[in-house]
């Protein structure tokens, strides 16, 4: 009996990569000390240092929202504010967790493609500096998503420019890297070139969307953040007791470049889907396809019928804009079959 058809709802919907699943099984032998005092965690933390630099440090967690809360918590006081894109995951898809648990305010800025620009950040910081009285929150952190919720990617030069704004205005720089693997693969760069080398202070690093199961991490590049991240992780209920199983997943992803192969496969399928969909009458691709996401506008009355074949999310109901996500396990047959269904339903 064949399994359920793969769809295009989210890279969270994908299976666990077989090599990651095998690594979990291999770690499931005998007993190991809990909370990271095990050989798998020690080994994978060394791999993180190799990827992000010897001065970096990493704490493993199991939730993306938790990683963002822990990472931002290392940078903020309750009267501080976070500048982010209006589409940012921390603003739209985390049920207010950063604001509730950190007591901070988010300052969301509208963007056409999910990417913050230096001039937009400067306008917020400049307005805040007019009145230094304790009546307003203090902008303290720039937070970006890489890749963005629109599937667009910040280049290293764009990250340098945002980092320069942060330094000029005494701000800190946080990156939500739930899909950092897709961005790094698309740009043919190592992780360090998009994080430590461009001035990121704290990174939420994602494994779950890249073939893992409940494996995330908080990477910080300043030893002064160590205490806040370690204690913040426990308070945020993100300290895995059986941490060897989180560590084993990252070991599988990082040791031989599996993360890059997975990301390249997902990105390639997104390009194939976008190129094919662009030839279907009634379909308009609305964003550059730079990672593993495709955004498109469809005829309003046909969306539900197409969703019934292979599910995906409607991103903007008013504008009939949808999002199609590809994963490491999306195949050419998946894409081509979906395109055939699209042509049939939209004809």
LUMSELUM-941204 format. One record per residue (C-alpha): residue in one letter; residue number from 1; x negated, y negated, z. Coordinates in nm, 4 decimals, always signed. Each point is the difference from the previous one (the first is absolute). Layout:
! LUMSELUM-941204
<rec type="A" seq="NUM" east="X" north="Y" up="Z"/>
...
! end
This chain:
! LUMSELUM-941204
<rec type="X" seq="1" east="+0.0000" north="+0.0000" up="+0.0000"/>
<rec type="X" seq="2" east="-0.1473" north="-0.3367" up="-0.0997"/>
<rec type="X" seq="3" east="-0.0355" north="-0.2799" up="+0.2534"/>
<rec type="X" seq="4" east="+0.1932" north="-0.3278" up="-0.0095"/>
<rec type="X" seq="5" east="-0.0860" north="-0.2398" up="-0.2817"/>
<rec type="X" seq="6" east="-0.2511" north="-0.2689" up="+0.0778"/>
<rec type="X" seq="7" east="+0.1503" north="-0.3463" up="-0.0082"/>
<rec type="X" seq="8" east="-0.1237" north="-0.3583" up="+0.0021"/>
<rec type="X" seq="9" east="+0.1321" north="-0.1334" up="+0.3304"/>
<rec type="X" seq="10" east="-0.3260" north="-0.0313" up="+0.1938"/>
<rec type="X" seq="11" east="-0.3469" north="+0.1396" up="+0.0381"/>
<rec type="X" seq="12" east="+0.1194" north="+0.0860" up="+0.3519"/>
<rec type="X" seq="13" east="+0.2227" north="+0.2588" up="-0.1662"/>
<rec type="X" seq="14" east="-0.2944" north="+0.1942" up="-0.1405"/>
<rec type="X" seq="15" east="-0.1200" north="+0.3301" up="+0.1381"/>
<rec type="X" seq="16" east="-0.3194" north="+0.0435" up="+0.2012"/>
<rec type="X" seq="17" east="-0.2960" north="+0.0568" up="-0.2294"/>
<rec type="X" seq="18" east="-0.0991" north="+0.3699" up="+0.0125"/>
<rec type="X" seq="19" east="-0.3558" north="-0.0847" up="+0.1092"/>
<rec type="X" seq="20" east="+0.1339" north="-0.2144" up="+0.2832"/>
<rec type="X" seq="21" east="+0.2408" north="+0.2741" up="+0.1035"/>
<rec type="X" seq="22" east="-0.2874" north="+0.2495" up="-0.0057"/>
<rec type="X" seq="23" east="-0.2061" north="-0.2325" up="+0.2208"/>
<rec type="X" seq="24" east="+0.2821" north="-0.0148" up="+0.2555"/>
<rec type="X" seq="25" east="+0.0217" north="+0.3796" up="-0.0009"/>
<rec type="X" seq="26" east="-0.3777" north="+0.0326" up="+0.0403"/>
<rec type="X" seq="27" east="+0.0107" north="-0.2300" up="+0.3021"/>
<rec type="X" seq="28" east="+0.2770" north="+0.2124" up="+0.1519"/>
<rec type="X" seq="29" east="-0.2359" north="+0.2552" up="+0.1550"/>
<rec type="X" seq="30" east="-0.0386" north="+0.0331" up="+0.3731"/>
<rec type="X" seq="31" east="-0.0028" north="-0.2887" up="+0.2455"/>
<rec type="X" seq="32" east="-0.1563" north="-0.3440" up="-0.0284"/>
<rec type="X" seq="33" east="-0.0166" north="-0.2874" up="+0.2429"/>
<rec type="X" seq="34" east="+0.2801" north="-0.2509" up="-0.0479"/>
<rec type="X" seq="35" east="+0.0147" north="-0.3708" up="-0.0852"/>
<rec type="X" seq="36" east="-0.2969" north="+0.0023" up="-0.2361"/>
<rec type="X" seq="37" east="-0.2588" north="+0.1810" up="+0.2104"/>
<rec type="X" seq="38" east="-0.0383" north="+0.2667" up="-0.2684"/>
<rec type="X" seq="39" east="-0.2437" north="+0.0821" up="-0.2795"/>
<rec type="X" seq="40" east="+0.2393" north="-0.0896" up="-0.2835"/>
<rec type="X" seq="41" east="+0.0524" north="-0.3528" up="+0.1295"/>
<rec type="X" seq="42" east="-0.3720" north="-0.0550" up="+0.0571"/>
<rec type="X" seq="43" east="-0.0764" north="+0.1130" up="-0.3547"/>
<rec type="X" seq="44" east="+0.2682" north="-0.2101" up="-0.1660"/>
<rec type="X" seq="45" east="-0.0929" north="-0.3161" up="+0.1905"/>
<rec type="X" seq="46" east="-0.3458" north="+0.0390" up="-0.1497"/>
<rec type="X" seq="47" east="+0.1614" north="+0.0225" up="-0.3453"/>
<rec type="X" seq="48" east="+0.1880" north="-0.3230" up="+0.0695"/>
<rec type="X" seq="49" east="-0.3286" north="-0.1716" up="+0.0883"/>
<rec type="X" seq="50" east="-0.1466" north="+0.1225" up="-0.3277"/>
<rec type="X" seq="51" east="+0.2970" north="-0.1425" up="-0.1908"/>
<rec type="X" seq="52" east="+0.0387" north="-0.3306" up="+0.1830"/>
<rec type="X" seq="53" east="-0.3485" north="-0.0733" up="+0.1358"/>
<rec type="X" seq="54" east="-0.1954" north="+0.0914" up="+0.3095"/>
<rec type="X" seq="55" east="+0.1282" north="-0.3040" up="+0.1877"/>
<rec type="X" seq="56" east="+0.3615" north="+0.1083" up="-0.0472"/>
<rec type="X" seq="57" east="+0.1970" north="+0.2033" up="+0.2526"/>
<rec type="X" seq="58" east="+0.3171" north="+0.2019" up="-0.0457"/>
<rec type="X" seq="59" east="+0.2864" north="+0.1182" up="+0.2166"/>
<rec type="X" seq="60" east="+0.2300" north="+0.2649" up="-0.1458"/>
<rec type="X" seq="61" east="+0.3786" north="-0.0367" up="+0.0230"/>
<rec type="X" seq="62" east="+0.2913" north="+0.1725" up="-0.1679"/>
<rec type="X" seq="63" east="+0.2393" north="-0.2751" up="-0.1088"/>
<rec type="X" seq="64" east="-0.0393" north="-0.2855" up="-0.2455"/>
<rec type="X" seq="65" east="+0.2140" north="-0.2406" up="+0.2006"/>
<rec type="X" seq="66" east="-0.1910" north="+0.1035" up="+0.3109"/>
<rec type="X" seq="67" east="-0.3295" north="-0.0679" up="-0.1756"/>
<rec type="X" seq="68" east="+0.1163" north="-0.3494" up="-0.0918"/>
<rec type="X" seq="69" east="+0.1190" north="-0.0709" up="+0.3540"/>
<rec type="X" seq="70" east="-0.3276" north="+0.1228" up="+0.1507"/>
<rec type="X" seq="71" east="-0.2143" north="-0.1800" up="-0.2570"/>
<rec type="X" seq="72" east="+0.1828" north="-0.3314" up="+0.0241"/>
<rec type="X" seq="73" east="+0.0146" north="+0.0328" up="+0.3775"/>
<rec type="X" seq="74" east="-0.3794" north="-0.0107" up="+0.0109"/>
<rec type="X" seq="75" east="+0.0089" north="-0.3434" up="-0.1628"/>
<rec type="X" seq="76" east="+0.2972" north="-0.1806" up="+0.1547"/>
<rec type="X" seq="77" east="+0.1289" north="-0.1712" up="+0.3099"/>
<rec type="X" seq="78" east="+0.3778" north="-0.0384" up="+0.0452"/>
<rec type="X" seq="79" east="-0.0062" north="-0.3655" up="-0.1103"/>
<rec type="X" seq="80" east="-0.1813" north="+0.0858" up="-0.3215"/>
<rec type="X" seq="81" east="+0.1549" north="+0.0500" up="-0.3426"/>
<rec type="X" seq="82" east="-0.0726" north="+0.2206" up="-0.2999"/>
<rec type="X" seq="83" east="+0.0077" north="-0.1406" up="-0.3535"/>
<rec type="X" seq="84" east="+0.1179" north="+0.2663" up="-0.2438"/>
<rec type="X" seq="85" east="+0.1821" north="+0.0421" up="-0.3281"/>
<rec type="X" seq="86" east="+0.3785" north="+0.0012" up="+0.0290"/>
<rec type="X" seq="87" east="-0.0033" north="+0.3506" up="-0.1492"/>
<rec type="X" seq="88" east="-0.2597" north="+0.1301" up="+0.2494"/>
<rec type="X" seq="89" east="+0.0744" north="+0.3310" up="+0.1666"/>
<rec type="X" seq="90" east="-0.0444" north="-0.1587" up="+0.3443"/>
<rec type="X" seq="91" east="+0.2686" north="-0.2533" up="-0.0902"/>
<rec type="X" seq="92" east="+0.2538" north="+0.2162" up="-0.1854"/>
<rec type="X" seq="93" east="-0.0404" north="+0.3661" up="+0.0880"/>
<rec type="X" seq="94" east="-0.1139" north="+0.0284" up="+0.3618"/>
<rec type="X" seq="95" east="+0.3222" north="-0.0905" up="+0.1816"/>
<rec type="X" seq="96" east="-0.1650" north="-0.3014" up="+0.1653"/>
<rec type="X" seq="97" east="-0.2577" north="+0.2189" up="+0.1769"/>
<rec type="X" seq="98" east="-0.2905" north="-0.2508" up="-0.0144"/>
<rec type="X" seq="99" east="+0.2198" north="-0.2783" up="+0.1344"/>
<rec type="X" seq="100" east="+0.1570" north="+0.2128" up="+0.2711"/>
<rec type="X" seq="101" east="-0.3062" north="+0.1774" up="+0.1328"/>
<rec type="X" seq="102" east="-0.2560" north="-0.2762" up="-0.0500"/>
<rec type="X" seq="103" east="+0.2249" north="-0.2959" up="+0.0744"/>
<rec type="X" seq="104" east="-0.1387" north="-0.1829" up="-0.3018"/>
<rec type="X" seq="105" east="+0.1762" north="-0.1773" up="-0.2848"/>
<rec type="X" seq="106" east="-0.0317" north="+0.0890" up="-0.3667"/>
<rec type="X" seq="107" east="-0.0196" north="-0.2820" up="-0.2546"/>
<rec type="X" seq="108" east="+0.1118" north="+0.1589" up="-0.3285"/>
<rec type="X" seq="109" east="-0.0894" north="-0.1813" up="-0.3225"/>
<rec type="X" seq="110" east="+0.1821" north="+0.0566" up="-0.3301"/>
<rec type="X" seq="111" east="-0.2201" north="+0.1401" up="-0.2760"/>
<rec type="X" seq="112" east="+0.0845" north="+0.1072" up="-0.3557"/>
<rec type="X" seq="113" east="-0.2080" north="+0.3183" up="+0.0200"/>
<rec type="X" seq="114" east="-0.0523" north="+0.0793" up="+0.3677"/>
<rec type="X" seq="115" east="-0.3413" north="-0.1690" up="+0.0157"/>
<rec type="X" seq="116" east="-0.0907" north="-0.2878" up="+0.2322"/>
<rec type="X" seq="117" east="-0.1923" north="-0.2871" up="-0.1580"/>
<rec type="X" seq="118" east="-0.2539" north="-0.2178" up="+0.1846"/>
<rec type="X" seq="119" east="+0.1924" north="-0.3195" up="-0.0752"/>
<rec type="X" seq="120" east="+0.3190" north="+0.1407" up="+0.1557"/>
<rec type="X" seq="121" east="-0.1891" north="+0.0993" up="+0.3148"/>
<rec type="X" seq="122" east="-0.1646" north="-0.3427" up="+0.0187"/>
<rec type="X" seq="123" east="+0.3370" north="-0.1721" up="-0.0209"/>
<rec type="X" seq="124" east="+0.1250" north="+0.1912" up="+0.3049"/>
<rec type="X" seq="125" east="-0.3154" north="-0.0566" up="+0.2019"/>
<rec type="X" seq="126" east="-0.0093" north="-0.3664" up="-0.0967"/>
<rec type="X" seq="127" east="+0.3584" north="-0.0570" up="+0.1076"/>
<rec type="X" seq="128" east="-0.0632" north="+0.1753" up="+0.3314"/>
<rec type="X" seq="129" east="-0.3068" north="-0.2126" up="+0.0742"/>
<rec type="X" seq="130" east="+0.1963" north="-0.3267" up="-0.0160"/>
<rec type="X" seq="131" east="+0.1370" north="+0.0509" up="+0.3492"/>
<rec type="X" seq="132" east="-0.2245" north="+0.1776" up="+0.2490"/>
<rec type="X" seq="133" east="+0.2531" north="-0.0167" up="+0.2834"/>
<rec type="X" seq="134" east="+0.1154" north="+0.3302" up="+0.1454"/>
<rec type="X" seq="135" east="+0.3376" north="-0.0121" up="-0.1735"/>
<rec type="X" seq="136" east="-0.0854" north="+0.2164" up="-0.2998"/>
<rec type="X" seq="137" east="-0.1604" north="+0.3349" up="-0.0554"/>
<rec type="X" seq="138" east="-0.3609" north="-0.0051" up="-0.1146"/>
<rec type="X" seq="139" east="-0.0830" north="+0.1635" up="-0.3341"/>
<rec type="X" seq="140" east="-0.2728" north="+0.2459" up="+0.0903"/>
<rec type="X" seq="141" east="+0.0009" north="+0.2942" up="-0.2432"/>
<rec type="X" seq="142" east="+0.0288" north="+0.0444" up="-0.3751"/>
<rec type="X" seq="143" east="+0.1497" north="+0.3424" up="-0.0689"/>
<rec type="X" seq="144" east="+0.0098" north="+0.1488" up="-0.3504"/>
<rec type="X" seq="145" east="+0.1024" north="+0.3329" up="-0.1479"/>
<rec type="X" seq="146" east="-0.2417" north="+0.1808" up="-0.2334"/>
<rec type="X" seq="147" east="+0.1510" north="+0.1019" up="-0.2303"/>
<rec type="X" seq="148" east="+0.3001" north="-0.2271" up="+0.0472"/>
<rec type="X" seq="149" east="+0.3617" north="+0.1013" up="+0.0305"/>
<rec type="X" seq="150" east="+0.0311" north="-0.0967" up="-0.3674"/>
<rec type="X" seq="151" east="-0.2811" north="+0.2376" up="-0.0937"/>
<rec type="X" seq="152" east="-0.2367" north="-0.2850" up="-0.0841"/>
<rec type="X" seq="153" east="-0.3624" north="-0.0035" up="+0.1096"/>
<rec type="X" seq="154" east="-0.2271" north="-0.2610" up="+0.1542"/>
<rec type="X" seq="155" east="-0.3378" north="-0.0076" up="-0.1726"/>
<rec type="X" seq="156" east="-0.3155" north="-0.0361" up="+0.2072"/>
<rec type="X" seq="157" east="-0.0245" north="-0.3652" up="-0.1121"/>
<rec type="X" seq="158" east="+0.3568" north="-0.0685" up="+0.1139"/>
<rec type="X" seq="159" east="-0.0760" north="+0.1578" up="+0.3373"/>
<rec type="X" seq="160" east="-0.3160" north="-0.2108" up="+0.0307"/>
<rec type="X" seq="161" east="+0.2081" north="-0.3123" up="-0.0659"/>
<rec type="X" seq="162" east="+0.2505" north="+0.0881" up="+0.2733"/>
<rec type="X" seq="163" east="-0.2828" north="+0.0836" up="+0.2367"/>
<rec type="X" seq="164" east="-0.1527" north="-0.3413" up="-0.0657"/>
<rec type="X" seq="165" east="+0.3287" north="-0.1663" up="+0.0937"/>
<rec type="X" seq="166" east="+0.0056" north="+0.2058" up="+0.3191"/>
<rec type="X" seq="167" east="-0.3514" north="-0.1106" up="+0.0951"/>
<rec type="X" seq="168" east="+0.0715" north="-0.3648" up="-0.0830"/>
<rec type="X" seq="169" east="+0.3055" north="-0.0064" up="+0.2259"/>
<rec type="X" seq="170" east="-0.1089" north="+0.2314" up="+0.2826"/>
<rec type="X" seq="171" east="+0.2375" north="+0.2736" up="-0.1114"/>
<rec type="X" seq="172" east="-0.0451" north="+0.3766" up="+0.0091"/>
<rec type="X" seq="173" east="+0.0586" north="+0.2366" up="-0.2900"/>
<rec type="X" seq="174" east="+0.2133" north="+0.3166" up="+0.0219"/>
<rec type="X" seq="175" east="+0.0585" north="+0.2448" up="-0.2833"/>
<rec type="X" seq="176" east="+0.2886" north="+0.2454" up="-0.0156"/>
<rec type="X" seq="177" east="-0.1771" north="+0.2674" up="-0.2022"/>
<rec type="X" seq="178" east="+0.2761" north="+0.2581" up="-0.0190"/>
<rec type="X" seq="179" east="-0.0901" north="+0.0315" up="-0.3701"/>
<rec type="X" seq="180" east="-0.3594" north="-0.1212" up="+0.0130"/>
<rec type="X" seq="181" east="-0.1034" north="+0.3222" up="-0.1740"/>
<rec type="X" seq="182" east="+0.2089" north="-0.0900" up="-0.3047"/>
<rec type="X" seq="183" east="-0.1520" north="-0.3481" up="-0.0133"/>
<rec type="X" seq="184" east="-0.3580" north="+0.1217" up="+0.0398"/>
<rec type="X" seq="185" east="+0.0488" north="+0.2662" up="-0.2657"/>
<rec type="X" seq="186" east="+0.1535" north="-0.2502" up="-0.2434"/>
<rec type="X" seq="187" east="-0.2874" north="-0.2443" up="+0.0495"/>
<rec type="X" seq="188" east="-0.2670" north="+0.2748" up="-0.0041"/>
<rec type="X" seq="189" east="-0.1362" north="-0.1268" up="+0.3310"/>
<rec type="X" seq="190" east="-0.0853" north="+0.1581" up="+0.3358"/>
<rec type="X" seq="191" east="+0.2139" north="-0.0831" up="+0.3014"/>
<rec type="X" seq="192" east="-0.2713" north="-0.2186" up="+0.1506"/>
<rec type="X" seq="193" east="+0.0011" north="-0.2351" up="-0.3013"/>
<rec type="X" seq="194" east="+0.3640" north="-0.0865" up="+0.0706"/>
<rec type="X" seq="195" east="-0.0222" north="-0.0224" up="+0.3798"/>
<rec type="X" seq="196" east="-0.3246" north="-0.0544" up="+0.1916"/>
<rec type="X" seq="197" east="-0.1748" north="-0.1711" up="-0.2909"/>
<rec type="X" seq="198" east="+0.2767" north="-0.2568" up="-0.0483"/>
<rec type="X" seq="199" east="+0.0502" north="-0.0958" up="+0.3638"/>
<rec type="X" seq="200" east="+0.2927" north="+0.2143" up="+0.1150"/>
<rec type="X" seq="201" east="+0.0117" north="+0.0101" up="+0.3812"/>
<rec type="X" seq="202" east="+0.2410" north="+0.2883" up="+0.0525"/>
<rec type="X" seq="203" east="+0.1344" north="+0.2570" up="-0.2460"/>
<rec type="X" seq="204" east="+0.3015" north="+0.2282" up="+0.0282"/>
<rec type="X" seq="205" east="-0.1172" north="+0.2900" up="-0.2144"/>
<rec type="X" seq="206" east="+0.2504" north="+0.2417" up="-0.1497"/>
<rec type="X" seq="207" east="-0.0341" north="+0.3700" up="-0.0684"/>
<rec type="X" seq="208" east="+0.3641" north="+0.1060" up="-0.0020"/>
<rec type="X" seq="209" east="+0.0824" north="-0.1536" up="-0.3392"/>
<rec type="X" seq="210" east="-0.3161" north="+0.1552" up="-0.1460"/>
<rec type="X" seq="211" east="+0.0719" north="+0.3676" up="+0.0671"/>
<rec type="X" seq="212" east="-0.0126" north="+0.0273" up="+0.3783"/>
<rec type="X" seq="213" east="+0.2698" north="+0.0531" up="+0.2623"/>
<rec type="X" seq="214" east="+0.0242" north="-0.2577" up="+0.2798"/>
<rec type="X" seq="215" east="-0.3635" north="-0.1094" up="-0.0251"/>
<rec type="X" seq="216" east="-0.0840" north="-0.3715" up="+0.0319"/>
<rec type="X" seq="217" east="-0.2851" north="-0.1933" up="+0.1549"/>
<rec type="X" seq="218" east="-0.0958" north="-0.3404" up="+0.1344"/>
<rec type="X" seq="219" east="-0.3450" north="-0.1100" up="-0.1174"/>
<rec type="X" seq="220" east="-0.1592" north="-0.3086" up="+0.1537"/>
<rec type="X" seq="221" east="-0.3191" north="-0.1765" up="-0.0965"/>
<rec type="X" seq="222" east="-0.0798" north="-0.1881" up="+0.3200"/>
<rec type="X" seq="223" east="-0.1018" north="+0.1844" up="+0.3168"/>
<rec type="X" seq="224" east="+0.1825" north="-0.2649" up="+0.2044"/>
<rec type="X" seq="225" east="+0.3271" north="+0.1554" up="-0.1173"/>
<rec type="X" seq="226" east="-0.0804" north="+0.3424" up="+0.1432"/>
<rec type="X" seq="227" east="+0.1778" north="-0.0382" up="+0.3319"/>
<rec type="X" seq="228" east="+0.3135" north="-0.1524" up="-0.1511"/>
<rec type="X" seq="229" east="+0.0275" north="+0.2755" up="-0.2610"/>
<rec type="X" seq="230" east="-0.0690" north="+0.2891" up="+0.2397"/>
<rec type="X" seq="231" east="+0.2380" north="-0.1126" up="+0.2730"/>
<rec type="X" seq="232" east="+0.2488" north="-0.1406" up="-0.2506"/>
<rec type="X" seq="233" east="+0.0160" north="+0.3351" up="-0.1750"/>
<rec type="X" seq="234" east="+0.1111" north="+0.1744" up="+0.3185"/>
<rec type="X" seq="235" east="+0.2495" north="-0.2704" up="+0.0949"/>
<rec type="X" seq="236" east="+0.1459" north="+0.0122" up="-0.3489"/>
<rec type="X" seq="237" east="+0.0537" north="+0.3771" up="+0.0397"/>
<rec type="X" seq="238" east="-0.2416" north="+0.0678" up="-0.2866"/>
<rec type="X" seq="239" east="-0.2613" north="+0.2140" up="+0.1787"/>
<rec type="X" seq="240" east="+0.0425" north="+0.3545" up="-0.1384"/>
<rec type="X" seq="241" east="-0.0567" north="+0.2662" up="+0.2634"/>
<rec type="X" seq="242" east="-0.0911" north="+0.2728" up="-0.2513"/>
<rec type="X" seq="243" east="-0.2147" north="-0.2408" up="-0.1946"/>
<rec type="X" seq="244" east="-0.1985" north="+0.2710" up="-0.1754"/>
<rec type="X" seq="245" east="+0.2913" north="+0.0467" up="-0.2397"/>
<rec type="X" seq="246" east="-0.0033" north="-0.3682" up="-0.0993"/>
<rec type="X" seq="247" east="-0.3788" north="+0.0057" up="-0.0294"/>
<rec type="X" seq="248" east="+0.0009" north="+0.3161" up="-0.2113"/>
<rec type="X" seq="249" east="+0.2231" north="-0.1702" up="-0.2557"/>
<rec type="X" seq="250" east="-0.2318" north="-0.2981" up="-0.0371"/>
<rec type="X" seq="251" east="-0.2959" north="+0.2356" up="-0.0221"/>
<rec type="X" seq="252" east="+0.1636" north="+0.1667" up="-0.3001"/>
<rec type="X" seq="253" east="+0.0805" north="-0.3337" up="-0.1635"/>
<rec type="X" seq="254" east="-0.3339" north="-0.1726" up="+0.0587"/>
<rec type="X" seq="255" east="-0.2715" north="+0.2654" up="-0.0104"/>
<rec type="X" seq="256" east="-0.0020" north="+0.0804" up="-0.3726"/>
<rec type="X" seq="257" east="+0.1955" north="-0.2895" up="-0.1464"/>
<rec type="X" seq="258" east="+0.3409" north="+0.1678" up="-0.0006"/>
<rec type="X" seq="259" east="+0.1564" north="-0.3352" up="+0.0919"/>
<rec type="X" seq="260" east="-0.1279" north="-0.1515" up="-0.3247"/>
<rec type="X" seq="261" east="+0.1189" north="+0.2885" up="-0.2180"/>
<rec type="X" seq="262" east="+0.3438" north="-0.0157" up="+0.1595"/>
<rec type="X" seq="263" east="+0.0237" north="-0.3751" up="-0.0492"/>
<rec type="X" seq="264" east="-0.1220" north="+0.0167" up="-0.3583"/>
<rec type="X" seq="265" east="+0.2624" north="+0.2631" up="-0.0813"/>
<rec type="X" seq="266" east="+0.2799" north="-0.2098" up="+0.1516"/>
<rec type="X" seq="267" east="-0.1187" north="-0.3165" up="-0.1745"/>
<rec type="X" seq="268" east="-0.0297" north="+0.1783" up="-0.3343"/>
<rec type="X" seq="269" east="+0.3542" north="+0.1357" up="+0.0238"/>
<rec type="X" seq="270" east="+0.1316" north="-0.3491" up="+0.0796"/>
<rec type="X" seq="271" east="-0.1661" north="-0.1372" up="-0.3130"/>
<rec type="X" seq="272" east="+0.1447" north="+0.2844" up="-0.2075"/>
<rec type="X" seq="273" east="+0.3467" north="-0.0658" up="+0.1419"/>
<rec type="X" seq="274" east="-0.0212" north="-0.3755" up="-0.0600"/>
<rec type="X" seq="275" east="-0.1258" north="+0.0387" up="-0.3555"/>
<rec type="X" seq="276" east="+0.2795" north="+0.2432" up="-0.0829"/>
<rec type="X" seq="277" east="+0.2740" north="-0.1963" up="+0.1762"/>
<rec type="X" seq="278" east="-0.0994" north="-0.3190" up="-0.1810"/>
<rec type="X" seq="279" east="+0.1103" north="+0.1641" up="-0.3265"/>
<rec type="X" seq="280" east="+0.3473" north="+0.0864" up="+0.1331"/>
<rec type="X" seq="281" east="+0.2664" north="-0.2518" up="-0.1102"/>
<rec type="X" seq="282" east="+0.1350" north="-0.1944" up="+0.2967"/>
<rec type="X" seq="283" east="-0.3082" north="+0.0508" up="+0.2217"/>
<rec type="X" seq="284" east="-0.2252" north="-0.2925" up="+0.0922"/>
<rec type="X" seq="285" east="-0.3167" north="+0.0553" up="+0.2042"/>
<rec type="X" seq="286" east="-0.0071" north="-0.2853" up="+0.2520"/>
<rec type="X" seq="287" east="-0.3426" north="+0.0269" up="+0.1651"/>
<rec type="X" seq="288" east="-0.3502" north="+0.0903" up="-0.1157"/>
<rec type="X" seq="289" east="-0.0560" north="+0.3723" up="+0.0560"/>
<rec type="X" seq="290" east="-0.3302" north="-0.0002" up="+0.1868"/>
<rec type="X" seq="291" east="+0.0381" north="+0.2852" up="+0.2501"/>
<rec type="X" seq="292" east="+0.2648" north="+0.2709" up="+0.0376"/>
<rec type="X" seq="293" east="+0.3167" north="-0.2096" up="-0.0073"/>
<rec type="X" seq="294" east="+0.2186" north="-0.0982" up="-0.2935"/>
<rec type="X" seq="295" east="+0.2607" north="-0.2748" up="+0.0291"/>
<rec type="X" seq="296" east="+0.2625" north="-0.0328" up="-0.2716"/>
<rec type="X" seq="297" east="+0.3286" north="-0.1668" up="-0.0760"/>
<rec type="X" seq="298" east="+0.2747" north="+0.2315" up="-0.1284"/>
<rec type="X" seq="299" east="+0.3552" north="-0.0459" up="-0.1230"/>
<rec type="X" seq="300" east="+0.1999" north="-0.0422" up="+0.3209"/>
<rec type="X" seq="301" east="+0.2702" north="+0.2535" up="-0.0705"/>
<rec type="X" seq="302" east="-0.2433" north="+0.2825" up="-0.0830"/>
<rec type="X" seq="303" east="-0.2230" north="+0.0049" up="+0.3071"/>
<rec type="X" seq="304" east="+0.2110" north="+0.2388" up="+0.2107"/>
<rec type="X" seq="305" east="+0.0221" north="+0.2529" up="-0.2829"/>
<rec type="X" seq="306" east="-0.3763" north="+0.0012" up="-0.0399"/>
<rec type="X" seq="307" east="-0.0519" north="+0.0246" up="+0.3779"/>
<rec type="X" seq="308" east="+0.2167" north="+0.3115" up="-0.0015"/>
<rec type="X" seq="309" east="-0.2550" north="+0.1734" up="-0.2236"/>
<rec type="X" seq="310" east="-0.3163" north="-0.0935" up="+0.1911"/>
<rec type="X" seq="311" east="+0.0431" north="-0.2270" up="+0.2974"/>
<rec type="X" seq="312" east="-0.1717" north="-0.3390" up="+0.0289"/>
<rec type="X" seq="313" east="+0.0746" north="-0.3209" up="+0.1907"/>
<rec type="X" seq="314" east="+0.1696" north="-0.3107" up="-0.1259"/>
<rec type="X" seq="315" east="-0.2366" north="-0.2763" up="+0.1053"/>
<rec type="X" seq="316" east="+0.2175" north="-0.3021" up="-0.0815"/>
<rec type="X" seq="317" east="+0.3679" north="+0.0771" up="-0.0464"/>
<rec type="X" seq="318" east="+0.0888" north="-0.3501" up="-0.1149"/>
<rec type="X" seq="319" east="-0.2644" north="+0.0117" up="-0.2705"/>
<rec type="X" seq="320" east="+0.0423" north="+0.3702" up="-0.0861"/>
<rec type="X" seq="321" east="-0.3705" north="+0.0509" up="+0.0702"/>
<rec type="X" seq="322" east="-0.1124" north="+0.3491" up="+0.1008"/>
<rec type="X" seq="323" east="-0.3198" north="+0.1530" up="+0.1325"/>
<rec type="X" seq="324" east="-0.1515" north="+0.3255" up="-0.1204"/>
<rec type="X" seq="325" east="-0.2855" north="+0.1436" up="+0.2081"/>
<rec type="X" seq="326" east="-0.2434" north="+0.2638" up="-0.1210"/>
<rec type="X" seq="327" east="-0.1944" north="+0.2327" up="+0.2281"/>
<rec type="X" seq="328" east="-0.3053" north="+0.2227" up="-0.0185"/>
<rec type="X" seq="329" east="+0.2281" north="+0.2902" up="-0.0929"/>
<rec type="X" seq="330" east="+0.1977" north="-0.1805" up="-0.2722"/>
<rec type="X" seq="331" east="-0.0608" north="+0.1851" up="-0.3254"/>
<rec type="X" seq="332" east="+0.0173" north="-0.0991" up="-0.3643"/>
<rec type="X" seq="333" east="+0.3027" north="+0.2275" up="-0.0319"/>
<rec type="X" seq="334" east="+0.1710" north="-0.1887" up="+0.2842"/>
<rec type="X" seq="335" east="-0.0588" north="-0.3303" up="-0.1753"/>
<rec type="X" seq="336" east="+0.0932" north="+0.1209" up="-0.3468"/>
<rec type="X" seq="337" east="+0.3185" north="+0.1700" up="+0.1226"/>
<rec type="X" seq="338" east="+0.1016" north="-0.3161" up="+0.1831"/>
<rec type="X" seq="339" east="-0.0596" north="-0.2055" up="-0.3140"/>
<rec type="X" seq="340" east="+0.2209" north="+0.2372" up="-0.1975"/>
<rec type="X" seq="341" east="+0.2737" north="-0.0376" up="+0.2608"/>
<rec type="X" seq="342" east="-0.0450" north="-0.3756" up="-0.0129"/>
<rec type="X" seq="343" east="+0.0432" north="-0.0078" up="-0.3782"/>
<rec type="X" seq="344" east="+0.3079" north="+0.2207" up="+0.0255"/>
<rec type="X" seq="345" east="+0.1729" north="-0.2020" up="+0.2731"/>
<rec type="X" seq="346" east="-0.0948" north="-0.3469" up="-0.1193"/>
<rec type="X" seq="347" east="+0.0729" north="+0.0665" up="-0.3664"/>
! end
